[in-house]
């Protein structure tokens, strides 16, 4: 540690803080990218995760701690207890990331298979390791590709069983949660628009295309292609923004935003 | 022996002799007193050449004679012809030239005869230019080349004089221009390069000057008259003295200067241009306009464009007029419902007749004008009037003609003609499917309530619609008409069945019309609680129907039924013609004196809307068969009803109308639903064949496929695409959101 210069040490600390990686892995990533933080992140996330050995017995114990008394699943109460133990708010977005790792089929439910295999893939077999992993899972939201996967996973996870669409209120809640991570300037307008003009469930196609819209179309909408294949609802949203003169305001807001 | 020996002629001696002959010829050409050549003279001259060419060398003078032949012409031209031409100008020069050319040709002909032997042997053997050609070439090289510019200018000057109305010597010009052609000796290059090019240029300049004045001074029709007259005269000019090959070039120049250059200014003249002519129905002027502008490149484009604008404006004026009339009548509440809309349709038909005649006559059936007419009508024919779409208006118009007691009394021929025209107008309507649905609805009413005036007309219009829109468009309607025919046969069978089966007794007269599901508009089918008398009827008919078809299910639509009831009122018995619903309600009072609203509702098993409408017609309208408590104008759920035994009417037979339900909304909803299915089917069909297709192309093909029946809104297509994605028929490509894949 004393061998590193102050600049390098600062970067190492920053990397560890963001990714939750071990010092060893952090050093490896930073050296591979010649001490550029952005490159180090790319290196780190592109590496296949080495599967740490996990103790099956410990995993079984963890599962049994949280499983429902009557059903061989972890339900809402169990998840609440889990959040308590790992010191995470149940509403925290990191729970979505965890669910994504577990390939959870439905919100507020983990099957035994989902729970155990998910924790194995994360290399977690104890509460201590679980807590240590939280920063890592949080940092995955910074990776664009993973964010997209998590975002699209959220649709199936959050919708009611047997339904094809996502209830509007749930969708709005999810968007606010997710775009808090991504800083899409129009998210509040989008939610207002949906409540004012749409008031119906959201299709998977609209859900996934909205992320593309947020990524590819500038917030002043100058590069929006009205003749393109955007979902109908997004076309309506653009009309809504133009009708209400919101673009002008956002142009000002956009320039003042700190990126 | 001395007689057989020919004396050798030497060159000088022989040529002296020839010179005398040539001099004689010149004198004749110059008009001097000189006797004609005798045959002896001719023979001596010919023989001299012959002898001089056939003597033994060195006395064979063929070459020398050939050269002297040419020199003869050259000398004559230089000494006599050119001086006579140079001293003259303009028209006089032209006359002299014509004379000189004529003389020259005579001279060539005579000398060629004298020197003929050269052509036969010497020239042939040496491959030299023939005598005739040599002669003409001399004139060309010495006279023509010096004077052709002046000649050209003089000719053009005369042409311009003629254009100004002066009398000129056309024969003279004809002869002069023939020189240009003949000088070419089979080629047109001299005519074209030395005269025609300059003439065309002058023509352009001339007409450019004229046009720049006329366009300012003249009205459009006057200008066109002048233009047409000018073209005619230029054509005359060609016929009289220009070479025929000049005609297209000449006319093109005139057309360009008079028409192409000023096309827009002319057509858009404020008080007399194309718009004004159309407005004032100046058919003759419009015909002339077409004839003129059809001659210039793309000349008809602005005319057809203005025509389209004009027809569109006329159509939009009709729309506005109808809107205003409807508003006025609505405020006054004096009009028959829908009359103004019917007047509108009639006027659109008249407008179409008028402008179709223009296209066929003034504009000679030209495709551009057919297209302009079509596009114009497509614009205003899809506007609708007073909240009714054109599709609905046309259907209503047809209904008015085809039903009994329609507002117009037309002869059979007039009906056929009018229906033909309506079908033509339908071609302009985007929403043909909407027309079909409204038409079907009204056709159903005409057929089921015996309102159709004439079966032949019903079938006739279906034939016309089929021709225009295809068999699929009319198949349901034809099915409906066929059902009615079958229904009559069915009723006959039913009556036979009743007479053959004493046990089968409906108790009352019964007529049933069997309809094929799918042909007819969808009708609400309620579980109306029928009176016992009617239940019996239903059962009897079902038994009959089972004898014919064992596997079909009958669904009864009481809302379409009618009944005749004898109402026994205190003053007198009155026969009531009512709907089945009304009859069912009235029959309740055979066993009850007084019934509440809710009792009637529950006993009939109908909805609130139906009961309210029903009871209103029996207690609050013109014929108050029932007394209502309280005695208000509207039905409420707390009302009570009693039979009005004191009711009477001067007529012994009355029809109690049930207020019609507004079906417009229903029809539009049905059509919208059908369109969604149609779009879905189209998208699936396209994607099934393509497998992978980008969004713009998919939308385009979809619009193209469906355009015959309705114009799909792009937004509607987009919604259907999204719905098909949700239903797993389509998916977006993972990498390109604009690309769709078909899922098998």
Boltz contact constraints between the chains, C-beta under 6 A:
constraints:
  - contact:
      token1: [A, 164]
      token2: [B, 726]
      max_distance: 6.0
  - contact:
      token1: [A, 203]
      token2: [B, 726]
      max_distance: 6.0
  - contact:
      token1: [A, 205]
      token2: [B, 722]
      max_distance: 6.0
  - contact:
      token1: [A, 205]
      token2: [B, 725]
      max_distance: 6.0
  - contact:
      token1: [A, 212]
      token2: [B, 737]
      max_distance: 6.0
  - contact:
      token1: [A, 229]
      token2: [B, 695]
      max_distance: 6.0
  - contact:
      token1: [A, 229]
      token2: [B, 737]
      max_distance: 6.0
  - contact:
      token1: [A, 229]
      token2: [B, 738]
      max_distance: 6.0
  - contact:
      token1: [A, 231]
      token2: [B, 722]
      max_distance: 6.0
  - contact:
      token1: [A, 232]
      token2: [B, 718]
      max_distance: 6.0
  - contact:
      token1: [A, 232]
      token2: [B, 719]
      max_distance: 6.0
